[in-house]
Amino acid sequence: MSDLWNEFELKKPPQLTVTVPNKNAPSARRLQSAIQQYFRRHRPQEVEFAETSALLGRLMARRKNSFHGMKGFRAVAKCNAATCRLLRIDITRELELFHGSLPDFVLNSAETVEMPTQNIFDYVLIRLLNTHGVYGRIRECCLQAAEYFAKLIRNNFFMDTIILLLAVLGKLYSLSALLGNKCVELYNQLRPMREKFPLSEKSVHYDINMPEKLENFSENQTLDAPNAESTFVNTPTTNPQIVVRSLKPTKVRKSLDVGTEVSRPTNTSTQTKTFNADVELANVESTKRFIVNENVSRKQSLKQSLTKDILPHEWIGATRLFERKLLANDHKKALSIFRKFIVNKIS
């Protein structure tokens, strides 16, 4: 069963430990140091890989109607499915569970030690093979999608979107190599210890050929874009015939007569109005004339009126208060309140 590493519903063995002689047991210190080193080197790139995968999923969802029938977009969809497969495997969780089943320390004078069974160790190795295979799948899909979108970019087809897609695919391609090589390094460190793990009475034998050593991904590999001629045109053996089309003479449009520009006199200097409270607001009659003139001036042009700094609701409230005080035969108070309000606003 050579495809066991790619099985979705892989049965996980129970977490059991068996007492074995200390001299025949695998080195717990080497196992712990290898897994801890993997965590330290793997998690920074894992966060960046998850963010880039999420960005690819959002780009795919936004452009699903534009690219859904294209071969390159199908490769992007397969790449997104492979990143979702990594979330389901969750190799970090499996390694943490295996690391927790190891003894914290082993005394040199101890004759026996509690170690997890070989089934648990085989399950961890299979999950490492699974992760390595998915990273390889992601790199293949990135190459297929990049080759297709590189052809479209020559025709300025969805230029902005394709450039962003190529950048995301390139980042996933390089991060998959980095993370895959860390899985390869951990697998190559753990694989020689397999035979030293004890077998339990209810051991389940996984029918899979575990390789002794995995090969690293090439981190410096670049995508060689194919030539434009071999990409778009099937070049025939004979010289292609060239069709020449006759161009129709274009008519020169006559210039339209739109007349001459009319010069209009402009007022270079605007008359500035002066305000004297002792004259304009000397008594009730002059204040009434001031209110009437300002109402007309504010309707025509608020910027040119004396009370331009007074808001409309403030002006209405002040004039109505002045009228109510006049109706109450309190002329002195009406004139005092209105005059104080206008002087504070204008000065």
Residue, then its C-alpha position, 0 to 999 in steps of 0.5 A: m500500500s504505497d499511497l498510505w501516506n496520502e490517506f485522509e482517514l489514517k487510523k491513529p494508534p493508541q498512546l501506549t508506553v512500554t517498559v524496555p531495558n535502558k540499553n536497548a531503548p532509543s535515546a530520549r535526549r536525541l529525540q527531544s532535541a531533534i523535535q525541539q530544534y524542528f519547532r524552533r526553526h519551523r514555526p517562524q516560516e510556518v506563520e508566514f506560510a499560513e498568511t500567504s496561503a490565506l492570501l492565495g485563498r482570498l485572491m482565488a475567491r475574488r477572481k473565481n468568475s474571471f479565471h474559473g475555466m482556465k488551466g492555470f486557475r485550476a492549478v491555483a485551486k489545487c494548490n489551495a486544496a493542498t494548503c488546506r490538506l496541511l491544516r488537516i494533517d497538523i504535523t505540529r500537533e502530532l509531534e507535540l503529542f509524541h514529544g509529550s509521551l517521551p520521558d522527561f529524563v532518563l537516569n544513567s543508573a536506571e535499568t528500564v525506561e518507559m518508551p512509546t510503541q513503534n506504532i506511534f513512532d511509525y504514525v509520526l514518520i508517516r505524517l512526516l512523509n505526508t507533509h513532505g509529499v504535500y509540500g511537493r504537491i504545492r510546488e508542482c501546482c505553483l509551477q503549473a500556475a506560474e507557467y500559465f499566468a506568465k503566458l497571459i501577462r505578455n498580452n496584458f491580460f489582468m496585469d495587476t491581478i496576475i502580478l499579485l498572483l505570481a508574487v504569492l505563488g513564488k512565495l509559496y514555492s520558496l516557503s514550501a522548499l524551506l519547510g519541506n527541507k526541515c521535514v526532510e531533516l527531521y525524518n532523516q534524524l528519526r528514521p534510524m531509531r525506528e527499530k529500537f522502539p518496542l512493539s506492543e501486544k496489539s501492534v498494527h503493522y502499517d503496510i508502507n515502505m518507509p524510505e531510509k532517507l528523503e531528498n531535499f527540495s532545491e531552494n534556489q530553483t527558478l522558473d524558466a519562462p518558455n519562449a513566446e514563439s513556442t508558447f503561443v504559436n505552433t511554428p510550422t516547418t515552412n515559412p508562414q504566409i503574411v496577409v497584408r490588409s489595405l488601410k482606408p484613408t482617414k478623413v481629417r476633421k475640420s476645426l469647428d468655429v466656436g466664435t471668439e472669447v468674450s472679455r468680461p470686466t472683473n472687479t479687482s477690488t471689492q468694497t469693504k464695509t465698515f461697521n460702527a456700533d455707535v452709529e448703526l446700533a445707536n437706538v431702536e430705529s437704527t437697529k431695525r434698519f440694520i437688521v433689515n439691511e443685513n437680512v437683504s445682504r445675507k440673502q444676496s451674498l453671505k460672504q460680503s455681509l457684515t455679519k458673515d461670521i454669525l451662523p444662520h441659526e444664531w442670527i435668527g435667534a438674536t433678531r427674534l429675541f430683539e423683537r420679543k423684547l420690543l413687544a414686551n416694551d423693554h426697549k433698553k434691554a433689547l438694544s443692550i442684548f442685541r448690541k452686545f451680541i453683534v459687537n462680540k461677533i463682528s469685532 
